Amino acid sequence: MSLDELLTLLPQQYPFRFVDEVTRYVPGSLLEAKFLPAPLRQCYGNGRYFPETCMLEGLAQATVILTQLETEPLKQKELPLLGSIEASLIRPADWDEQLTYVIKPVRIAQKRAIFDGTLVDSTGQQIALAMIGVAIAYQT
C-alpha cells in the first residue's frame, strides 16, 4: 500500500479530516503524518489559532491509520473509536504551520491499542504530547 493509499484507511472526510499525507511508516515502530490547517480556517470560526480539539483529533486520526496497518483494515460496519486521550498542550498552533504527527505504538491488541503521540511544527518543536487509546467497534 502506498503512502497516499494509507489515507483511505480513515473514514473522516473534509472538513473533518486532519491528516493530509502519511510521510513515513516503519512497521511496529512509527507513523508520521502531515497536515496543513490553513485551508480549513473559515470552516472553524476563523480564530487566531488552529483549535486544540482539532489538533488532538488529528493525532487520533493518525493512530487509527497506524492501528489498521499494524492489525488489519476496518471491515464493513466497523468504526474507529477514541477510547481515551491524556494530552499536554505545549503551545497553540498557527493556521499556516505545517504540522507533523509522530505516532509510536505502546501496546496493540486485535481491536484496541495505546499510542504515544507527539505533534510537532516544521522545525521539530513540540506543540502537543498525548497518550491515546483507540478501539474498533462494530456498528449495528
Protein Blocks (a to p, Z undefined) as FASTA:
>chain_A
ZZklmmmmpmbdcfkbccfbdfbdcehkaccddddfklmmmmnoppabdcfklmmmmmmm
mmmmmmmmmmcccdehiacddfbdcdddfbdcdfklccddddddfbdcfkbccddddddd
fkopafbdcdddddddddZZ
